[in-house]
């Protein structure tokens, strides 16, 4: 269910019992799957050597015998983590399993909390359990490879980012930056995430206050986290090596070979063939030390680019054709060394059925459900951007790289979050709660909530007296902000027992601020004193706020009609300007409003007082809408008719006020 504002679904937090359940399931499944289905390979030996050398005091060296030359072939975080495990409990594969299983279990709890913040607690629990029960993810706990730690760090990063986006707290963005640095120094593919995170912060809804500053904090902390490793390499090798010297060039080079030459699984079995056929690969294989390794990687890239230039369309078609292999597979759990074609040709139909079942459960069904979740929340896509960060970065990185199914693994938890969004119903109450916890004070929804009506007035004669008298029938308090009237209306208003406050002649915006300061609320209604607004509509205007369904309700003249939008060129320009500003606001905030400039509106007074209102003229109405939306507050509308003014002259000059409206828009829309 959506309100007229079109704002996205609500946020929530994961309960303690749900968190304990996800952790327990994740730990048990990871210990089980990691103990017998852990992936292995040549990289396992290399990481083990690096960790053992750290423990022995030889530094990050890939040498197995003296002299122990320093190495930058691998990023440092995983070898240092492995060394910490070895140094604590000894060289035990069981210790590695327990440590990585525990990290994964914590990651699934934070993944569930992230899903709860975006889709609600029910979806959070489902997402956490989908990840915790997934043996394809859990099997990495038993491997001496980066997968488990990297997935943990990337989930923690997204969790911290979402917390920052929903609370606007600097500490969360600083934590996200440091976690990004750790993830990047675990597996450099995360570098692309930093390029995508700033657009994500920009388009996320509800809009984050001070987002440029907060994005800068994330960038600063991320770069700071990279400095020690880069400085170490600069001192050791007199070269700028911020990440590592191996893998990038070789992975790209493999994709430029003829399709029949490219390995379908591990490419270790093709090394000798490549060495004999391709001189650039022989140079890469024999490279010693970081400088030679970096130069040989550059040689592979140059040779690969030359092949791409010769057959660009064949290369692009091959990359697009292979991209689905990142997520469509049988998980390499059982019968991982037997292909579908080999099983069919040998008549092993049981293997075919098993692999088909695994492919459906582990990849096809989650992918399909993730697509359903995306479609279901397509109107709220701006709020989904943090969840899409990692899948998008995986696609961006792997499109020009050699694809192995494990390279798509970091995106799987976030696809499961989208799958959980497809599996769980959208709670109506959740769909109405907007913004972050700090933006949503505990406003008690009461049908008899006290209503204060604020009316700026100047020389409106008996008309303002009649407006106030009618307003008193449907509200609890009327505050008239008088602009030094000389027509005797001030004395008549005081005789009615209403609060009359004198303004200082600076304009309507200043008058409303003075009214907000003395009103007793908790709901404030603003209306004009010239009789253009009907006090009988006040009850309908405050009802959504009293019911806890909105934070600001605007009387919509586009639905209720107006006697002031026709009859002259000035009226036409006002109508066009209103539509223009409203459309920009809708584009910026993903709302579906049709009238944002009507001064007849109701608002929560406690939220108004949190906002630093500065406009002195009629632009305060635009400022209020923009600042409410930027803070994640709910802005809705109801039909309302605007009548022709019964007294006085309008002080809104189209010619003089247009620059003010544009300047207010530019200062507050971002």
Order of alpha helices (4+ residues) and beta strands (2+ residues): alpha-alpha-alpha-alpha-alpha-alpha-alpha-alpha-alpha-alpha-alpha-alpha-alpha-alpha-alpha-alpha-alpha-alpha-alpha-alpha-alpha-beta-alpha-beta-alpha-beta-alpha-beta-alpha-beta-alpha-alpha-beta-alpha-alpha-beta-alpha
